Amino acid sequence: SLIPGTRAIGPAPVRPGGPEILLGSNGLKALRRAGEFADGAVTWSFGADPEEARRMLAVVNDSWQEHGRAGKPRFVYGCYYSAGPRAREDLTAYFREYYPNVLPGQVEQLLAAVRTVTPEAIRDTVRRMEDVGCDEFIRRHGFFRSERRRLDRHVADEHAPGAREPVGILRHQFGRTRAARKRGSEQQQRQQWFSIGD
């Protein structure tokens, strides 16, 4: 209880000591705070560049050591993807409607950076992110909600056989047992570090 005589806030956290806190940023200056304030970091890239991810992870690891933290920080990385016979066209339509008001003047540059629009590129990116040392790699759809039903089967068959996550968000958890992945999935439902919303 925060105030004597009142009930404690609940329910109790799943993880002893409270929920996992991941610092979300694409900036190296902000990522340097991960070791002081968080349990790791979650970051994002339009191009899903492994070398960029490696640099970000190095900053987080340095911060972790600088602050004398035990173990290792959790590192989650994400990017856009698009799938299906109109993958590039769907991604282009989505970016040209959504991003002009968010990042004016940068739409075409951002579109050119996204390469995860073929099965081969997506699989290659997942492998590269595992090699970098990511604990988890998240791919967010780059197409409209109306397209998701059409692509459900295609994405499941071509990009993530057996995946249980919705087609809009595909998660790859590296180096963990099936039981650990299940616990992580249950815990993620209680985390507040990543918003899927459409």
N, C-alpha and C positions, 0 to 999 in steps of 0.2 A: 504494500500500500504506500502511495506517495504521501498521503495525509493521514495522520493518526486518527483512528476511529472510522475510517472509510474502507470499503472493500478494495481489494487489489484489482488492478486492471487485468482482464483475461480475454480469451483463454491463454493458458501458459504457453510460452514458445516451444516449438518442437525441438529446437536445438538448445542445449544447456547454455545459459548466458545470453540468450536472445537470438533473433534471426540473423542470418548472414547479411552483411552489408557490403555491397559492391559499389565502388566509386565509378560513376559513369562519365566518361570524357573521351574526346579525341585529341585533346591537347596534352603535350608532354609536361607542361608546367603543372597542370592539374593532376596528372597521373603520378607525379612525384609525391603527392599527398596520400597516396593509397596506403603506404606502410604506417602512417601515423593515425589515420582515421577509419580505415576500412579493412575488410577481410580479403580484398582483391580488387579487381577492376573489370568493367565491361566496356568495350569500345566498339567502334564501327568503322567501316570503310566502304566507299562505293566501288573501289577497284579490287578489294580483297587482295591486297598486295602482301605477300608473305614477308617481304623485307620490312615493310612498314609495321606489320604486326610484331615482328621480331624486335624492332626498335622500341615499340611500346612496352612489350613484355620486359625488356631489359631495364627500362626506367622503373617499372613496377617492382621488379626484383631488387634493384638497387635501393629503392625506398624502403623495402621490406627489411633488408639487411641493415640499412642505416639506423632504423629504429629498433633494432634488436629483436625482431619478431621471430618466434619459433615456427618451424614448418616452412610452408611456402604459400604465397598468395594464390588465390584462385583467379584465373584469367579467362575471360569470355570474350569472344570476338564475333562480329556479325557482318553480314553484307546483304544486298538485294540479290534476288534471282528471278528468273522468269522461265517458264517451261511450256512445252507444247508446240504445235506447228506454227503458231504465230508469236513465238516467244519474244523476239526483238520488237515486233510491232506493238505487242501488248505493253511491253516495258516503256517504249517511246510514248505511247498515248498516256500512260499513267504519269510519267515524269512531266510531260508538257502540260498536263492539267494541274498537277499538284505543286510543282516546284517553282513556277514563275513568281508566286507570291511569297514563297519561303526563302528561296535563294535567287533573287532576280539576276538575270544576265548570265547564269551559270548552268542552265539546263542542258545545253548541248555538250558542254564540257563534262558534266556529270554522266550523261548518257554514254559518252565515248569511253568512260572509265569502267563501266560495268561489262564484264566479260562472261559472267555466269548465266548464259542464256542457252547453253547446249548441255546435253548429258555429260559429254566429255569434259567440258570446262568446269562443270559443277563437281564432278568426281575428283578431278585434278586439284581443285581448290580445297576440297575437304582433306585430301591427303596431305597437301602442303601445310595446312593449318595444324594438322596433327604433328607434322614434323617440326613446326615452329615451337610447339609445346603448349598450345592452347588446351585448357581443360574442357572447354565446350565451344562449339562453333554453331552460330545461329544464322539461318538463312530466312530472310523475310521476303514474301512475295512482292513482285513489282508489277502487279496487274490488279484490275478492279475486282471488287467483291463479286460482281456478276459473272466473272470468268472463273471463279474458284470451283464451282460445281462441275463445270465442263472439264476441268483439269484434274479433279480428284484422282481418278483412276490412272491417268497418264503419269502424274508425279509419283504416285505410289509405286507404279511398275518400273518407271525409268530411273528414278532418282533416289528413292528411299524404300526399297522393298521391305514390307513388314512394318513400316513406320506407323505409329499410332497417333502422332500429333496431327492436328488439322493441316491441310495442304498449305495454308497461308504461312505457317511458321514451322520450319524443320530444324530439329536440334540434333547435334552430334556430340555425344559425351565420350571423350577419349580416355582410354586407360582405366576403365572402371568395370567392375563385375556387374552382372545383370541385377543383382540385389542392390548394389550401390546406385545404379542408374535409376532403379525404382524408387529408392529413398530420395534421390535427388529430384525426381519428377514430383514426388509428393511435397517436398520442401519448396520447390519452385512456386507452387500454388500459393505459398504464404509469403513470397518475396515481393518487394515493391520496386525492384531496380529496373524492370524492363516492361514497357507498355506495348502491347500488341495492337491496340485499337485501330479500327478502320475509320 
